[in-house]
Amino acid sequence: MDKMKRSAGERAFDIINLVLLCLFAFVCLYPFIYILALSFNDGVDAMKGGIYFFPRKFTIDNYQTIFKDKRLINSLGVTVFRTVAGTVLGVICNTLYAYAISKTDLPYRKVLNWLIVIPMYFGSSLIPYYIICQHLNLINNIWVYIIPWAVTPFHIMLLRIAIKELPPSLEESAELDGASYPMIFTRIILPLIVPAIATVALLSGLFHWNDWFDGTVMTNKSTLWPLQTLLLNIIQGADMSSFMKTGHTLRKVSITTESVKMAMLVFTVLPIFMIYPFAQKYFIRGMMVGSVKE
């Protein structure tokens, strides 16, 4: 009945809206589809052009080439370690900090609040950041990817808002029953802010997986490069010779520099495409924390 009552203008609006959204989705997805098609296409054949959606001459030689280079496996291990360790440590530190400053009776609470507010407005430059890491013996150390990013002001603010929105009576009743702060935090607070924690974990994981800057500036050892730093050097052509030398040992190889780059791009992006759909509902709920007041 509702569909019958809809006017012609409303139906026309829905159709136009659907078409525009489909076009927008296509514009967002097409670059990845194009790269995916080139990564599975013969490199020499791809140089002729005319490939838009599907490989014209299918091959997996490009992927065989990148997987035969030991640096890829090493960089993948660095990136996985960095992502897992950095995300876990970040969630723990940010959640504890957010819970602490949510308490009005916390000593020096205003000072601790300013310590996260000021960095949100005034970021440090590269030179002081490098000097601090140098004094902490983090240069050419894998922990340079993790320790400096253990506390993030935006994540703390997001978690604090989620905690402040919980009814105060929950903690008051638990305190009357003799529960300590650690027990209240682990058994009451954490289960109720899972969407915010999942949002922080996803944002932190995306940052650690996609970051290339620290690997470029904070280390001069290629064995400590994360995947994105290795990809950057490959795209710039600095380390392409090693991949091409490995590729020419394959049987009936017809690869090019560009085809190897496309395969490397797909390999680095694919894990994010696989993880995000499972965390999407938590991400949306977490980002909406504090947006609606009742």
N, C-alpha and C positions, 0 to 999 in steps of 0.2 A: 504493500500500500504506500509506503514511504517513497518508493521509486516512482510510482505513478503520480504523486503529488509534486514531484520536482519539476520546476519550470524548464523551458528550453534553454534559457540563459545559464541556469545552474549546470545542466548537463553539458553545455558547450564549454563552460569553465572547467569542469572536471576533465573533459577530453583534452583541452589545451594544456591544463596543468600536468596531465599524465604524459603528454607528448614532450613537454619541456623537461620533465624529470627524467624521461627516458633518454633524451638528448644529452642532458647533463651527465647521467650515468655513463653513457657511451663515451663522452669526452674524457671522463675520468679513467675509464677502463681501457680505452683503446691503446694508449702508449704501452701498457703492460702486455696487451695482446700482440702488439707489433713486435715488441722485444722478444716475447715468447716464440713467435713464429720464426724470427731470425735466428734464435738460439738453436732451433732444431732444423735449420736449413743448411745445406751445403754452402760453405763460406764463399767459394768462387762463384757459385751460381747466384748467391745473394747480391753480389756486386753488380749484376745486370739490372737490379731493381724489379719493380712490379710485384713485390711481396707485401701484402697488406694484412691478411687475416690468418692464412694457413701456410705452412712450409710448402714450397714447390718441389724441393728435392730433399726429402727427409733424411736426417742423419743424426747420430748421437756422438759424432766425433768431437764436437766442440766440448761436450761434457766430459768425455774421456780425456781430453787434453788437460782440462783444469784439475781433474781428480788425480792425474798422474803426477802433479807437482806437489811435493811434500809441504810446501809453504801453505797451501790452502788448508790442509788438515791441521797444521800447527796453528794457523790464524783462527780457524774455526774453534779449536779448543780454547784459545785465549778469549774469544768472544763469548762462548758458552759459559766459561768460568766467570768472566766479568759480569755477564748478564744475570746469572743465577746468584752469585755472591753479592753483587751490587744491589740487586732488587731485594734480597732477603735482609741484608744489613740496613738498607734504606727504609724498608717498611718498619723494622724493629725500632730504629732510632727515631724516625719521624713520629711514629705512633706513641712512643714513650714521652717524647717531648711535648706532643700535642695534649696528651692526657695530663701532664704535669702543669702546663700553663693554663689549663681549663679550670684549675683549682684556685678559688679566690683567696684562700689562706696560704698560698705558696709564698715563702720568703723570696724577696727580690723578683716577684712576678713581673713587674713593669719592665725591669731591666731585661729579663729573658724575652719578653714580648718585643722590645725594641731590637734585640739581637736578630730577630727574624724579619722585622718590618724594614729596617734600614737596608739590608741586602736586596730586598725586592725593588727598591728604588734606585740604589746606587751599587752597580756591579763593579768589581775590581777589574783592572786591566790585566793583560797577559804577563807583564814583567813581574809585578808583585806576586801573582799566582805562581809563576815559575820559581821565584826566589823562595817562597814558602815551601813548595814541594822539594826544592833542593835541600833546604835545611832539615826537612823531615826524612831525607834519604829516600825519596820516592822516585827520583829520576832514574830511568832505566830499571824500574821495578814494576811488576804487574799490579801492585797495590795502588799505584797512582791512578788507576782507572776506577777504584772503588772508594778509598778512604775520603778523598776530597768531596765526593758526592753522596756521602752517607746521610747528610742532613740537607734537605731542600726546603726553603721557606714556603714556597707555594704548597707543597705537599703537607707541611705542618698546618698551614692555615685551613686547608681542605679538611683534614682530619679533626682539627679543633672544632670547626663548625659542626661536623657530624656528631662529635661528642657533646657539644653544648646543646644540641637539639634533643638529646635524650631527657626524659623526665627526671628531675632531681630526686623524686621520691624513690626511684630504683636504688640509688646509692644510699639514701638515708635509711631505707628499710634494711639494706644489707649491713650497714654500720650498726644498727640496733641489734642485729642478730650476731654481732661480733666479728664480722668479716673485715679483714685487713685490706689496705689499698691494693696490694698485689692480687689478692683473691677477687676483689671487685673488678679489677682491670681485666683479668684473664677470663673470669666466668660470666661477667655481666656486660662489660663494655665491649670487648672484642667481638662477641657473637652478634651484637647489635649494629656494629659499624662495618660489617663485611663489605657492603657495596663501596664505601669510601676506601677501605683497604685495597680492594680489588682494583679500583681506579688508580690509586697511587702505585700499586705494583705494576699495572699495565703501562702507565706513563714512565715509570722508572725503567722498566724492561725495554721499552721502545727507545729510550734515550741511550741506554748502554749498548743496545744492539746496533743502533744507527750511528753512534758517535765515531768520528774519524780523527777529530782534532787532537785529542790527547795522544793518540798513537803517533801523530805526525810531529808534535812539538815536544812531548815529554820523554821520548825514547828515540835512540838512534840505532836500536837493535831490531832487525827485521824479524827475529824470533819472538819478539814481544808485540808485534803488530796485530791489532784486531782485524777482523775480516774487512771492515769498511776502509781501513787505512791501506790494506793490501789492494782492495778494489780501486781506490783512488790512484795508487801508483800504477796499476794496470791501465786504467783509463788514460792517464797522462802519458803512457807509453814507456815509463821508466823501467818497468820490470816485465815488459811484454816478451822480451827476447827469451827468457827462461821458459815461458809457456809455449812459445812457438817452437823452440828447440825440442821440448818434450813432445809436442804434437806431431812433429815430422817423423817420429819413430813409429807412429801408428801405420797400420796397413790401409792403403788406398785413402790416404788423408787428403782432404781438400778443404782446409781451414784457412781463415784469414784473421787478422788482428781484430777486426770488428766483430766477427762471429764469436770469438772467444770472449770478448767484452760482454756481448749479449748474454752468453751462458753464465758468466760470472754475476751479472746483474740479477738474473733470474734466481740464481742460487742464494744470493744474499737477501732477496726480498721475500722469497717463498715462505720461510718460517713465520713471518709476521702475518702473511695472508692466512696461514693455517691456524694461528693462535687467536687472532682478533675475534672471529665469529663466536667463539666460546665465551669470551669475556665481554662481549658487547653489551649484554643486558646489565651487568654490574657496572660497566663503564658509564652508561647513560644515567643510571640511578645515582652513581657517585658524583657525577658532574652536576646533577640537579640539586645536590645538598645545599640547603640554605636559600634556594631560589624562590620558594613558595612559603609565605607566612600565613598561618591560619589564626 
